[in-house]
């Protein structure tokens, strides 16, 4: 693979004065923050969206899943574009797309428009999240990346908190449209700062895109997800079976295409790098197990406990705040002792949090939800910076963008499936459409139905625990290979 000189002449960002490097990290944190905001803020707006835009109950969840699915599909491709045309340039382009998508979401008039504009917003989010890890890898040397990724985790946690608190206030006192309008001034300010402080710090690389892989994986994931979300509200029938089988076949076709493609969407040569495979798979299973927690806890609080969406979400804020505060600390620890111990310990702590959640009952003190949230936040604060540092440390510098994109792809595949898996398990004891309505926030439960649904939630939490245990075991396997490094063929 031939390198071509960068067209911009500015010095490498890592060589810039410390103040400029700090401002550059602030820009990256802001990008992660606003994409995180739109992952949690929309959850609180679902009842208002369903009512105001006349969205069918079974379709409203695609306002969330569609956004994550687009980021999942595009992550490696836009990371590759970053290697080809400049990671900073693609990062800035993502900001502009995200701002445009946010403004259009605020102007939506029906179901098709809000879902379509959320997909556009997801395209911008993919450019931002996929290239942010590579930009940080260019900004900081290896021994400082854990700390930098720790600050990046602060951006995610702050975004989640802002999404919960501000989203609840906006939906309650203003209009759901303002949850999207708020991204515009924040995004514009960050873009203007990015133009001033971010400069390209790497050589351009010649790559090819993988449209065949992207289409087959996209349609395959869509087919499986569509079948699973249909099962959340309806019984199994021929159409569900068709979507499910078709999705599985297309995913199998994707695997075959990637095996023969010259430059595949999933860069198979990177799996030859020690620690890369367990790091990526740990990210996948962590997303599958932990992202569902937000849905499950909100369903518990809004259903059996009868809380409003805003009051339910506020109980999760302490966990995000404490987790974000500890991010830089755990990142520095990863720099000192290596990523394996902090990442694995963080996953083990999250297993404990899920165990606490699995014992919530109809009369349990709500303080226990806060305690579990804090434990979960602490675990996440140790896992994310360390695992990100492990992936970028193992990656050859010329494919930082691809590696960063693959990390987001694996994490998001787990995230997009987590909701469907959780609601299918949790709704075993009550009608599926009722479980779905509980999550959306349009109904609550009482008496025997509440008790039955709580039992179903316990099963879902235990299923999430099993996923997290798998993630922890995968992370622990890196200990035997830690310190070894090989170079993958940068095809």
C-alpha positions as CSV (number, residue, x, y, z in Angstrom):
1,X,0.0,0.0,0.0
2,X,1.6,3.2,-1.2
3,X,1.7,6.3,1.0
4,X,1.1,9.7,-0.5
5,X,2.3,12.9,1.1
6,X,-0.2,14.9,3.1
7,X,-1.4,18.0,1.2
8,X,-1.4,20.3,4.3
9,X,1.9,21.5,5.6
10,X,1.1,22.1,9.3
11,X,3.3,20.3,11.8
12,X,2.1,17.1,13.4
13,X,-0.5,17.9,16.1
14,X,1.5,16.0,18.8
15,X,4.4,18.4,18.2
16,X,2.2,21.5,18.8
17,X,2.3,23.5,22.0
18,X,0.6,21.8,24.9
19,X,-2.2,24.4,25.0
20,X,-3.1,23.6,21.4
21,X,-3.0,19.9,22.0
22,X,-5.3,20.4,25.0
23,X,-7.7,22.4,22.8
24,X,-7.5,19.7,20.1
25,X,-8.5,17.0,22.7
26,X,-11.4,19.3,23.8
27,X,-12.7,19.3,20.2
28,X,-12.6,15.6,20.0
29,X,-14.3,15.3,23.4
30,X,-17.0,17.6,22.2
31,X,-17.7,15.5,19.1
32,X,-18.0,12.4,21.3
33,X,-20.2,14.4,23.7
34,X,-22.8,15.5,21.2
35,X,-23.0,12.0,19.6
36,X,-23.5,10.5,23.1
37,X,-26.2,13.1,23.8
38,X,-28.2,11.9,20.9
39,X,-28.0,8.3,22.0
40,X,-29.7,9.0,25.4
41,X,-31.7,12.2,24.8
42,X,-34.0,10.6,22.2
43,X,-35.0,7.9,24.7
44,X,-36.8,10.5,26.8
45,X,-38.5,12.0,23.7
46,X,-40.0,8.7,22.4
47,X,-43.5,9.2,23.9
48,X,-43.7,12.8,22.5
49,X,-42.4,11.7,19.1
50,X,-44.9,8.8,18.9
51,X,-47.8,11.1,19.7
52,X,-46.8,14.2,17.7
53,X,-45.6,12.6,14.5
54,X,-48.1,9.7,14.7
55,X,-45.4,7.0,14.7
56,X,-46.5,3.4,15.1
57,X,-45.4,1.9,18.4
58,X,-43.3,-0.8,16.6
59,X,-41.5,1.8,14.5
60,X,-40.6,4.4,17.0
61,X,-37.6,2.4,18.3
62,X,-36.0,2.8,14.8
63,X,-35.4,6.4,15.8
64,X,-32.7,5.0,18.1
65,X,-31.7,1.8,16.3
66,X,-31.5,3.4,12.8
67,X,-29.0,5.9,14.2
68,X,-26.8,3.3,15.7
69,X,-27.1,1.0,12.7
70,X,-25.8,3.6,10.3
71,X,-22.8,4.3,12.6
72,X,-22.1,0.6,12.7
73,X,-22.1,0.1,9.0
74,X,-20.1,3.2,8.1
75,X,-17.5,3.1,10.9
76,X,-14.8,1.2,9.1
77,X,-15.5,2.8,5.8
78,X,-15.3,6.4,7.0
79,X,-12.2,5.4,9.1
80,X,-10.7,4.3,5.8
81,X,-11.6,7.6,4.2
82,X,-9.8,9.3,7.1
83,X,-6.6,7.3,6.2
84,X,-7.1,8.3,2.5
85,X,-8.0,11.9,2.7
86,X,-7.1,13.0,6.2
87,X,-8.5,12.0,9.6
88,X,-9.0,15.6,10.7
89,X,-10.7,16.5,7.5
90,X,-13.2,13.6,7.7
91,X,-13.7,14.4,11.4
92,X,-14.7,18.0,10.6
93,X,-16.9,16.8,7.7
94,X,-18.7,14.5,10.2
95,X,-19.4,17.5,12.5
96,X,-21.0,19.4,9.6
97,X,-23.1,16.4,8.6
98,X,-24.2,15.9,12.2
99,X,-25.2,19.5,12.5
100,X,-27.2,19.4,9.3
101,X,-28.9,16.1,10.3
102,X,-29.8,17.6,13.7
103,X,-31.4,20.7,12.2
104,X,-33.4,18.5,9.8
105,X,-34.6,16.2,12.6
106,X,-35.9,19.3,14.4
107,X,-37.9,20.1,11.3
108,X,-39.4,16.6,10.9
109,X,-43.1,16.3,10.0
110,X,-43.8,12.5,10.0
111,X,-42.4,9.1,10.7
112,X,-40.5,8.7,7.5
113,X,-38.8,12.2,7.9
114,X,-37.6,11.7,11.5
115,X,-36.2,8.3,10.8
116,X,-34.6,9.4,7.5
117,X,-33.0,12.5,9.0
118,X,-31.8,10.4,12.0
119,X,-30.0,8.2,9.5
120,X,-28.3,11.3,8.1
121,X,-27.4,12.3,11.6
122,X,-25.9,8.8,12.0
123,X,-23.7,9.3,8.9
124,X,-22.2,12.4,10.6
125,X,-21.9,10.5,13.9
126,X,-20.0,7.8,12.1
127,X,-17.5,10.2,10.7
128,X,-17.0,11.8,14.1
129,X,-16.8,8.6,16.2
130,X,-14.8,6.5,13.8
131,X,-12.1,9.1,13.2
132,X,-11.9,10.4,16.8
133,X,-9.8,7.4,18.0
134,X,-7.4,7.9,15.1
135,X,-7.1,11.6,15.7
136,X,-6.2,10.9,19.3
137,X,-3.6,8.3,18.2
138,X,-2.1,11.0,16.0
139,X,-2.3,13.6,18.8
140,X,-0.6,11.6,21.6
141,X,2.4,9.2,21.8
142,X,1.7,5.6,22.9
143,X,2.5,6.1,26.6
144,X,-0.1,9.0,26.9
145,X,-3.0,7.6,24.9
146,X,-4.7,5.9,27.8
147,X,-5.0,9.2,29.6
148,X,-6.3,10.8,26.4
149,X,-8.9,8.1,25.8
150,X,-9.9,8.6,29.5
151,X,-10.7,12.2,28.8
152,X,-12.6,11.0,25.7
153,X,-14.6,8.8,28.0
154,X,-15.4,11.9,30.0
155,X,-17.0,13.3,26.8
156,X,-19.2,10.3,26.4
157,X,-20.3,10.3,30.1
158,X,-21.0,14.0,30.0
159,X,-23.0,13.6,26.9
160,X,-25.1,10.8,28.4
161,X,-25.7,13.0,31.5
162,X,-26.6,16.0,29.4
163,X,-28.9,13.9,27.3
164,X,-30.7,12.6,30.3
165,X,-31.0,15.8,32.3
166,X,-31.4,18.3,29.5
167,X,-33.5,15.9,27.4
168,X,-36.0,15.4,30.3
169,X,-36.3,19.1,30.9
170,X,-36.7,20.0,27.2
171,X,-39.3,17.3,26.6
172,X,-41.2,18.3,29.8
173,X,-41.1,22.0,29.5
174,X,-40.4,22.9,25.9
175,X,-40.7,20.7,22.7
176,X,-39.0,17.5,21.6
177,X,-37.7,19.5,18.6
178,X,-35.3,21.3,20.9
179,X,-33.4,18.1,21.7
180,X,-32.1,18.4,18.1
181,X,-31.8,22.2,17.8
182,X,-29.5,22.2,20.8
183,X,-26.8,20.4,18.7
184,X,-26.5,23.2,16.2
185,X,-24.8,25.9,18.2
186,X,-22.6,23.4,20.1
187,X,-21.6,21.7,16.9
188,X,-20.9,25.0,15.1
189,X,-18.7,26.2,17.9
190,X,-16.8,22.9,18.0
191,X,-16.3,23.0,14.2
192,X,-14.9,26.6,14.3
193,X,-12.5,25.6,17.0
194,X,-11.5,22.4,15.1
195,X,-10.6,24.5,12.0
196,X,-8.2,26.4,14.2
197,X,-6.5,23.8,16.3
198,X,-6.7,20.4,14.5
199,X,-4.2,19.8,11.7
200,X,-3.3,16.6,9.8
201,X,-0.6,14.6,11.5
202,X,-0.2,11.6,9.3
203,X,0.6,10.6,5.7
204,X,-2.3,9.8,3.4
205,X,-2.8,6.2,2.4
206,X,-4.2,4.7,-0.8
207,X,-7.3,2.6,0.0
208,X,-10.4,1.2,-1.7
209,X,-13.8,1.2,-0.3
210,X,-15.9,-2.0,0.1
211,X,-19.4,-1.2,-1.1
212,X,-20.3,-4.9,-1.5
213,X,-19.4,-5.7,2.1
214,X,-21.2,-2.6,3.4
215,X,-24.4,-3.5,1.5
216,X,-24.5,-7.1,2.5
217,X,-23.7,-6.4,6.1
218,X,-26.2,-3.5,6.2
219,X,-29.1,-5.5,4.7
220,X,-28.2,-8.6,6.8
221,X,-28.2,-6.7,10.1
222,X,-31.3,-4.8,9.0
223,X,-33.1,-8.1,8.3
224,X,-32.2,-9.7,11.7
225,X,-33.0,-6.5,13.6
226,X,-36.3,-6.0,11.8
227,X,-37.3,-9.6,12.7
228,X,-36.3,-9.1,16.3
229,X,-38.1,-5.8,16.7
230,X,-41.2,-7.3,15.1
231,X,-41.0,-10.1,17.7
232,X,-41.0,-7.4,20.4
233,X,-44.6,-6.5,19.5
234,X,-46.0,-9.5,17.5
235,X,-45.8,-13.3,17.4
236,X,-43.5,-15.3,15.1
237,X,-44.9,-15.6,11.6
238,X,-43.7,-16.2,8.0
239,X,-42.7,-12.6,7.4
240,X,-40.5,-12.6,10.6
241,X,-39.0,-15.9,9.5
242,X,-38.3,-14.5,6.1
243,X,-36.5,-11.4,7.4
244,X,-34.5,-13.5,9.9
245,X,-33.4,-16.1,7.4
246,X,-32.6,-13.5,4.7
247,X,-30.6,-11.5,7.2
248,X,-28.6,-14.5,8.3
249,X,-27.9,-15.5,4.7
250,X,-26.7,-12.0,3.8
251,X,-24.4,-11.9,6.9
252,X,-22.9,-15.2,5.7
253,X,-22.4,-13.7,2.3
254,X,-20.7,-10.7,3.9
255,X,-18.2,-13.0,5.6
256,X,-17.4,-14.7,2.3
257,X,-17.0,-11.3,0.5
258,X,-14.6,-10.1,3.2
259,X,-12.5,-13.3,2.9
260,X,-11.9,-12.7,-0.9
261,X,-12.0,-8.9,-1.0
262,X,-8.7,-7.1,-1.6
263,X,-9.6,-4.4,0.9
264,X,-12.5,-5.7,3.0
265,X,-14.7,-3.6,5.3
266,X,-13.5,-5.7,8.2
267,X,-9.8,-5.6,7.8
268,X,-9.0,-9.3,8.4
269,X,-5.2,-8.8,8.5
270,X,-5.6,-6.8,11.7
271,X,-6.7,-10.0,13.4
272,X,-3.2,-11.3,13.1
273,X,-2.0,-8.6,15.5
274,X,-1.7,-10.0,19.0
275,X,-4.4,-8.7,21.4
276,X,-6.5,-7.2,18.5
277,X,-9.1,-10.0,18.3
278,X,-9.9,-10.3,22.0
279,X,-10.0,-6.5,22.3
280,X,-12.5,-6.1,19.5
281,X,-14.6,-9.1,20.7
282,X,-14.6,-7.8,24.2
283,X,-15.9,-4.5,22.9
284,X,-18.7,-6.4,21.0
285,X,-19.9,-8.4,24.0
286,X,-19.6,-5.5,26.4
287,X,-21.9,-3.5,24.1
288,X,-24.3,-6.4,23.8
289,X,-24.5,-6.8,27.6
290,X,-24.2,-3.3,28.9
291,X,-26.1,-1.0,26.4
292,X,-29.3,-3.0,27.2
293,X,-29.0,-1.9,30.8
294,X,-30.2,1.6,30.0
295,X,-33.4,0.1,28.4
296,X,-33.9,-2.5,31.1
297,X,-33.6,-0.1,34.0
298,X,-35.9,2.5,32.4
299,X,-38.4,-0.3,31.7
300,X,-38.3,-1.4,35.4
301,X,-38.7,2.2,36.7
302,X,-41.4,3.2,34.2
303,X,-43.3,-0.1,34.3
304,X,-43.5,-1.8,37.8
305,X,-42.4,1.3,39.7
306,X,-44.5,3.8,37.7
307,X,-42.0,6.6,37.4
308,X,-42.0,9.2,34.6
309,X,-39.3,9.0,31.9
310,X,-37.5,12.0,33.4
311,X,-37.6,10.7,37.0
312,X,-36.5,7.3,35.9
313,X,-33.5,8.6,33.9
314,X,-32.3,11.0,36.7
315,X,-31.6,8.0,38.9
316,X,-28.9,6.9,36.4
317,X,-27.1,10.3,36.4
318,X,-24.8,9.6,39.4
319,X,-23.3,6.6,37.6
320,X,-22.5,8.6,34.5
321,X,-21.1,11.4,36.5
322,X,-18.8,9.3,38.6
323,X,-17.8,7.1,35.6
324,X,-16.8,10.2,33.6
325,X,-14.8,11.6,36.5
326,X,-12.8,8.4,36.8
327,X,-12.1,8.1,33.1
328,X,-8.8,10.1,33.0
329,X,-7.6,8.3,36.2
330,X,-8.2,4.8,34.7
331,X,-6.6,6.0,31.5
332,X,-3.4,7.0,33.3
333,X,-3.5,3.6,35.0
334,X,-3.7,1.9,31.6
335,X,-0.7,3.9,30.5
336,X,1.3,2.7,33.6
337,X,0.4,-0.9,33.9
338,X,-1.0,-1.7,30.5
339,X,-4.6,-2.0,29.3
340,X,-5.3,-5.7,30.3
341,X,-5.8,-5.3,34.0
342,X,-7.9,-2.1,34.0
343,X,-10.1,-3.3,31.1
344,X,-10.7,-6.7,32.6
345,X,-11.3,-5.3,36.1
346,X,-13.8,-2.8,34.7
347,X,-15.8,-5.6,33.0
348,X,-15.8,-7.6,36.3
349,X,-17.1,-4.6,38.1
350,X,-19.9,-4.2,35.6
351,X,-20.8,-7.9,36.2
352,X,-21.3,-7.0,39.8
353,X,-23.6,-4.0,38.8
354,X,-25.7,-6.3,36.7
355,X,-26.0,-8.7,39.6
356,X,-27.4,-5.9,41.7
357,X,-29.8,-4.9,39.0
358,X,-31.0,-8.5,38.8
359,X,-32.2,-8.4,42.4
360,X,-34.4,-5.3,42.1
361,X,-38.0,-6.0,43.2
362,X,-41.3,-4.2,43.5
363,X,-40.5,-2.8,46.9
364,X,-36.7,-2.4,46.6
365,X,-35.5,1.1,47.6
366,X,-34.7,3.2,44.6
367,X,-31.4,4.0,46.2
368,X,-30.2,0.6,45.1
369,X,-30.7,1.6,41.5
370,X,-28.4,4.6,42.1
371,X,-25.8,2.3,43.7
372,X,-25.9,-0.2,40.8
373,X,-25.6,2.8,38.4
374,X,-22.5,4.0,40.2
375,X,-20.9,0.6,40.2
376,X,-21.7,0.2,36.5
377,X,-20.2,3.7,35.7
378,X,-17.0,2.8,37.6
379,X,-16.6,-0.4,35.6
380,X,-17.2,1.4,32.3
381,X,-14.7,4.1,33.2
382,X,-12.0,1.5,33.5
383,X,-12.9,-0.6,30.5
384,X,-13.4,2.0,27.7
385,X,-10.1,4.0,27.9
386,X,-8.0,0.9,28.4
387,X,-9.6,-1.1,25.6
388,X,-9.4,1.8,23.2
389,X,-5.7,2.2,24.1
390,X,-5.1,-1.5,23.6
391,X,-6.6,-1.5,20.1
392,X,-4.7,1.6,18.9
393,X,-1.5,0.4,20.5
394,X,-1.8,-2.9,18.6
395,X,-2.7,-1.1,15.3
396,X,0.0,-0.2,12.7
397,X,0.0,3.6,12.5
398,X,-0.8,3.6,8.8
399,X,-4.2,2.1,9.4
400,X,-5.2,3.9,12.6
401,X,-8.4,5.1,10.9
402,X,-9.4,1.5,9.9
403,X,-8.6,0.2,13.4
404,X,-10.6,3.0,15.1
405,X,-13.5,2.3,12.8
406,X,-13.4,-1.4,13.5
407,X,-13.5,-0.8,17.2
408,X,-16.7,1.3,16.7
409,X,-18.2,-1.3,14.4
410,X,-17.7,-4.2,16.9
411,X,-19.0,-2.1,19.8
412,X,-22.1,-0.9,17.8
413,X,-23.0,-4.3,16.5
414,X,-23.4,-5.3,20.2
415,X,-25.3,-2.1,21.0
416,X,-27.8,-2.4,18.1
417,X,-28.7,-5.9,19.1
418,X,-28.8,-5.3,22.8
419,X,-32.2,-3.7,22.9
420,X,-34.0,-6.4,20.9
421,X,-32.4,-9.2,22.9
422,X,-33.3,-7.5,26.2
423,X,-36.9,-6.8,25.4
424,X,-37.5,-10.3,23.9
425,X,-36.3,-11.9,27.2
426,X,-38.0,-9.4,29.5
427,X,-41.3,-9.7,27.7
428,X,-41.7,-13.5,28.2
429,X,-44.2,-13.1,31.0
430,X,-46.4,-10.3,29.6
431,X,-47.7,-9.4,26.1
432,X,-44.9,-8.1,23.9
433,X,-46.7,-5.0,22.8
434,X,-47.2,-4.1,26.5
435,X,-43.5,-4.5,27.2
436,X,-42.7,-2.3,24.3
437,X,-45.1,0.4,25.5
438,X,-43.5,0.3,28.9
439,X,-40.1,1.1,27.4
440,X,-41.5,3.9,25.3
441,X,-43.1,5.4,28.4
442,X,-46.7,5.3,27.4
443,X,-47.9,2.9,30.0
444,X,-47.1,1.4,33.4
445,X,-47.9,-1.8,35.3
446,X,-49.5,-2.7,38.6
447,X,-50.2,-5.9,40.7
448,X,-49.5,-9.3,39.2
449,X,-48.5,-7.9,35.8
450,X,-45.8,-5.8,37.5
451,X,-44.5,-8.8,39.4
452,X,-44.4,-11.0,36.4
453,X,-42.7,-8.3,34.3
454,X,-40.1,-7.8,37.0
455,X,-39.3,-11.5,36.9
456,X,-38.8,-11.2,33.2
457,X,-36.4,-8.3,33.7
458,X,-34.4,-10.4,36.1
459,X,-33.9,-12.9,33.3
460,X,-32.8,-10.2,30.9
461,X,-30.3,-8.9,33.5
462,X,-28.8,-12.3,33.9
463,X,-28.5,-12.7,30.1
464,X,-26.6,-9.4,30.1
465,X,-24.4,-10.7,32.9
466,X,-23.5,-13.7,30.8
467,X,-22.5,-11.4,27.9
468,X,-20.4,-9.3,30.2
469,X,-18.7,-12.4,31.6
470,X,-17.7,-13.5,28.1
471,X,-16.3,-10.0,27.5
472,X,-14.2,-10.2,30.7
473,X,-12.9,-13.6,29.8
474,X,-11.9,-12.4,26.3
475,X,-10.2,-9.4,27.8
476,X,-8.3,-11.6,30.3
477,X,-6.9,-13.8,27.5
478,X,-4.8,-10.8,26.4
479,X,-2.6,-11.1,29.6
480,X,-0.7,-14.1,28.1
481,X,0.2,-12.0,25.0
482,X,0.5,-8.6,26.6
483,X,3.8,-6.9,25.6
484,X,4.1,-8.9,22.4
485,X,3.6,-7.0,19.2
486,X,3.5,-8.0,15.6
487,X,2.9,-6.0,12.5
488,X,-0.2,-6.9,10.4
489,X,0.2,-6.6,6.7
490,X,-1.2,-3.2,5.8
491,X,-3.0,-4.2,2.7
